[in-house]
Amino acid sequence: MFGSVLQGCMVLVIANVLLVGLMLADRIGVTRQTVLVIEAAKYSPLLQLAFKIALVFSVPFDLVFQYDTAIEKGNKSH
């Protein structure tokens, strides 16, 4: 009995996440795929897109995106 309830809850959670992602994508003018790769930190959005995301959530830009200086230090070639 609990298995089906938990499974149903998970379906609702997944549906909510997808809906939120689709709504975000629509509000900032990109595809859901773009939102997914940004969420997975596999893509750094353009500055204009990053500001749009912060505006959608009504939060300061630096609360949504932060630059990791450790990555920059590790990528120095000289």
Rosetta blueprint (number, residue, H / E / L):
1 M L
2 F H
3 G H
4 S H
5 V H
6 L H
7 Q H
8 G H
9 C H
10 M H
11 V H
12 L H
13 V H
14 I H
15 A H
16 N H
17 V H
18 L H
19 L H
20 V H
21 G H
22 L H
23 M H
24 L H
25 A H
26 D H
27 R H
28 I H
29 G L
30 V L
31 T L
32 R H
33 Q H
34 T H
35 V H
36 L H
37 V H
38 I H
39 E H
40 A L
41 A L
42 K L
43 Y L
44 S L
45 P L
46 L L
47 L H
48 Q H
49 L H
50 A H
51 F H
52 K H
53 I H
54 A H
55 L H
56 V H
57 F H
58 S L
59 V L
60 P L
61 F H
62 D H
63 L H
64 V H
65 F L
66 Q L
67 Y L
68 D L
69 T H
70 A H
71 I H
72 E H
73 K H
74 G H
75 N L
76 K L
77 S L
78 H L
